[in-house]
Amino acid sequence: MNQESSQRHLVDGAKSQLIEELRQRWRPRATAVQRDVSPLPSLPFSIAISREAGTQGTAVAREVGRVLGWPVYDHELLEHVAREMGLRKDLLESLDERRQSWLLERVQGFLSAPSKSEWGFVSESAYVHHLIQTVIALGVYGECVLVGRGSAFILPIETTLRVRLVGPVKERIVALSHMLKISNAEAARRVRTIDRERNDFVRDHFLKDATDPRGFDLVLNALRLSSFQLAELIIEGLHRLQAEKPVV
């Protein structure tokens, strides 16, 4: 087994263990609420949306959540993680879906002594650890829409509709330019940077390729359809998966 395969095995094993621990925490609560229901239902579905820059990922997720009546966790994930870590949300912004260099993280870890914790130095590994816990905890309860942050690679395949929103680079640049009211040149720079950082974040922490369509159930060209139309396709895909899921 090569080093990458070994790392992937360890990540998958740790994820499975954490899912089972959270499932055991959830089951007593579910039993208390559903005393007359037998057998106990399996975990409900969630939707995880991965997106390229400029593909209206947040708007699509909000529309899906509105139609289904499900909560949407985009930047809200940062708020959850910040509360878990006892930090302000803005202290995690620089780590969100980005990869720090090994040296920078070590320097920040050295500087973040207890007396300096309020200065806002947070290690990337600590952030990712709490992020994974938060995403899995939300997945245990299900019926939610999660945007980015590797959620499509954290949640179990059996109960997750994994969606990837893509689009031609030129069209995404124009879309981002209009959305942020910036020049095409600046939008092009941001698209390249955001795509690279998001892909590196997934590769380095989850050992997956965010650009590989085989890692998703639906891959949609987000520049061809409106947010409402994309939401319709995603919800149809969810209903089909739910219909095929075996009863336990």
N, C-alpha and C positions, 0 to 999 in steps of 0.2 A: 504493500500500500504506500503510495507516494505521499509527500508532505501535505499537498493540497487535499487529497482524499481523506487523509487522517484528520485534518482540520475540519473538513466538512462533516465527518462522522461525529466529531466532538460537539460541533455546533448543533447538529440535528439531535444528538442525544440529550444535550442540555435543554434544548427547546422542548423536547418530548417530556422530559422530567418536570419542567416547570408547568407545562400544560396540565399534566396529571395532578400536580399539587394544587393548582388553581381549580381544577375540576372537582377535586375532593372537598375543597372549601365551599364550592358552589352547591354541591349536592345536598348537604344538610339544610341549607336555606331553602332550596327548591322543595325538599321533602316537607319542611314545615309549612310552606305556602300551599303545597299541592298534596295534602294528606290523602285525599280521595282519588288521586290519579295513579294508576298503575298500568304498565311499568313507568318508571321515571323517564321522561323524554330525553332524547339525545340533545346535544348542544345545538342551539339555533344558528342560522346562517348569518354571516357578515359579508360586507362588500369591501374589498381593498382596491383602491384605484392608484395605479402608478401612471405618471404622466411626464411627457417631454415638456420643456419650457414653451409657453405660448399656446398651450392646448386647452385652455379654460378648464383645467382640472377642478378647481374649487367650485366654479359655477355649475359644472355637471354634477358634482357630488351634492351640492345644496339642492339641486332639482330632484335628484334621486331621493334624498332624505325627505324633501317636502312631500313627494308623492307617496312614499312608503310610511311616512310618519316616524322615521328613524333619526336619531341624532347623528350629526356629522362631526368628525374629528379631523380637523386640518391643523391649523395653528392651535386649536384647543388641546391637541396632544402635548404641546409644549407646556401649556398651563397645568395639565395633569402631572407631567414629569417634574415641573418646577415645584409644585406642592409636595410631591413625594420626596424631593431632595431638600425641601426647605429653602428654596431659592426664589428669587424674582425671575419671572419669565424672560426678561430681557437679557439675563445672564446666560441663557441657553441659545439665544438667537445665533451667535457666531458658530455654534456647533451643529445647528439644525441642518441635517442632510449634507453636511460637509465633512471633509476629512482633514484633520490636522496632521502636520508632520510629527514623526516620532519624537524628534528633538523638542519641538514646541510644546508637546504635551508633557514631556518630562520636566521642562523648565517651569511650566505653569504649575505642575504638581509640586515642585520644590518651593515655589513662591507661595503656594496656597496653604501656608501654615495656619493653625487655628486662629491666631491673632490677626491674620490677614484674610480670613475667609470672606469677610464682607467686601473685599476688594473685587470679588467676582471671578476668581480663577476656578474653572471647572474642567476636569479632565474629560476627554472624549469617551474614554472607556466607561467612566461612571455614568455619563449621560446615556450611552447606548444600553448599558445594563438596566437602568430604570425605564428607558424607552421600551425595551422588550417586555419587561414586566407589565407595563401599562397597557401595551397593545394586546398582550395575551389575556390580561384581566378583562379588557373590553370584549375580546372575542369569546370569552367564556360565557358572558351574558348575551352576546350576539345582538342581532337586529340593530346594527349600526354601520355607518359608512366611514371608512378610514382612508385618508389621502396621504400617499407617499410614506416617507420614513421607514421604508422597507417592510411595511405591513403585509404586502402580498407574499413576502418570503418568511414572515414570522408566524402568521396564523395557519392553522391546519388546513390542508387542501380540501379535506372532506366537508368542511363547513364554511368554505370561503369562496365567493365568486371573485376571481382575480382579473382585473380589467387593466388594460394598458391603452392610454390615449397617445396617439402619435400624429405626425403631420409633416409635410414637406418643410424643410428648413426655411426657405424663402418666405413661405406663407406664415410660418410661426414668428419670424422676425417682424413682419408687417403687423401681425396681430398683437405682439407684445409692444411694438412701437405705439400703436393706437391705444392700447390699454393703459400704458404708463405715461403716454404723452411725451415720448422721448424720440430722438432721431433714430433713423434706421441703423446708422452705424453703432450707436450705443445699444440698441436693441439686439443687434447681431452679436456684440461682445457679451451681453448678458445671457443670450441663448446658449452660446458656446460654453460659458462659464458654469451656468446652472446645470446644463446637461452633464458636463464632465463631473461636477461635484456630486450630483445625485448618483450617477453611475459608479463613481469611485466609492461612495458611501456604502452602497449595496454590495459591491464586490468585496470590499475590505472587511465588512462586518458580518455579512451573511453568505459570502463565498458564492454569490450568484451573479448572473449577467442580466442586468435590468433591461437590456435591449433584445434579449432572446425571446421571441414570441412563444416559444414552447413552455415558458414559465407562466403563461396566462391562459385564461379561459376565453377571453374576448380581447381582440386587438382592434381598436376603432380609429379611423382617420377623423380626428376631431375637427379638422378644418372644413370638412365636407358637409357637416350637419350642425344644426343648432343644439344648444344645451338641452332643450326639451326633447329633441329627437334622439340624442345620445342617451339621455336618461331612459327613454322608452326602451331602447335596445338593451340597456343594462338590466332593467327590471324584468324584461322578457327572459333574458338569460338566467336571472335569479330564479324566476318561477319554474323554468325548465329544470334547473338543478334541484330545486326543492321537490319537484314532482318525481324525480328519479331517485331521490335519497331513500334508502331502505328504512323501513320502520323497525325500531329496536325496542 
